[in-house]
Amino acid sequence: MKSKIDIISLFSGGGFLDLGFMNQGFQVNAAVEFHEAFVNSYNHGVKAYVKRSQKEVYKDGIISHVDISGPLDATDPAVQNKLVADFREVAGIIGGPPCQDFSVGGKNLGTEGKRGKLIYTYRDIVKQINPLFIFFENVAGLYRTKTHQNEFFNLKNELEKDYTLWYEIINAMDYGIPQDRARLALVGFRKDVVQKLIDNGYKFISEPFEGHHNELVFKWPDKKFQNAKRIKWPKLWEFGSGVNEDEVNAIPAKYRPLFISSAFEGLDSSVANQNEHFNPYSDKFLRIGEGDTTRKSFKRLHRYRYSPTVAYGNNEVHLHPTEARRLSVREALRIQSVPDQYVLPPEISLTDKFKLISNGVPTKKAELIAKEIRRTIENYLALK
């Protein structure tokens, strides 16, 4: 990665998605975020990461951090016009519009909701800038829920006028991230990009392919695990009990990266954001068993299982497996595969920090997808 690929980021939140793309040599020239606390978190966290990371793209100055100047409303025509004027030449647009209106745990307002309408804001900006590629993520409910499918296919049909699309429900667990987080991912390349690659021998194939993946126009990253949820994970343990070695040893070694204990390995009070968590206030913190994640709230993680979906709001954060408290900010970031060099500022409230973490795209997943997108773009640019 000796050269950068310029992109812009929409609905950027804390920048977890952006970090994944930046790690693969994509320069985020502008990020758009409406919530002021998220803007401050993005600027502080991404800047800290770029400064501390040992990756060559940052050490060699190929990729840099660009501050968000302030809260921006992507629905504002003036904001859209400036984006078009300033960034018409960018190669890509990435983003995940807020998903609450499509979530099965939300109000299911779809595009009638204030947040749901933002999928069409994303579309409008894409159509005006017309970049070489796009990446879009949202909750699986946008595709799986019958009441929302038409809205997704309306978006898809509009984008397909200019782009060839790949879309799939991808679970973060498939890529070795210790979280059961299924999300709709969509990648699109402008039709002239795809046609140029096909004309030069690259293959457009959706079914399993036995050749070398570099022969394909695009492919999703290879999965590390298939159906990991189906193996025999440890059962519910009494809080504060010892380890049931038989249950742990029964788990094949290859699945151990999905353990919460693996995600939290090496954490202590010296790690940034590790000392930040809500204080216990109920005897439930002492009564709920390790691995009891069946209830709507007060879900306690298990040391030797993966986490349920990180979906935190109204101070509702998963309970620590062995301590009588909720997870810390750093522990939640670890479950989202965000590197420790990314640090959230002390002045941001815990409520905003956990909301930001909940809304983010796991960085490791984003980077794996970004790597495949970069391969396609590099192959195309080599033909020009």
PyMOL commands that set and color helices and strands:
alter all, ss='L'
color gray80, all
select helices_A, chain A and resi 16-23+36-52+56-59+77-87+100-102+110-112+118-129+141-144+146-159+172-175+191-199+213-215+228-230+245-249+253-258+260-263+284-287+329-335+350-359+363-381
alter helices_A, ss='H'
color red, helices_A
select strands_A, chain A and resi 5-10+26-32+92-95+133-139+163-171+182-190
alter strands_A, ss='S'
color yellow, strands_A
deselect
rebuild
show_as cartoon
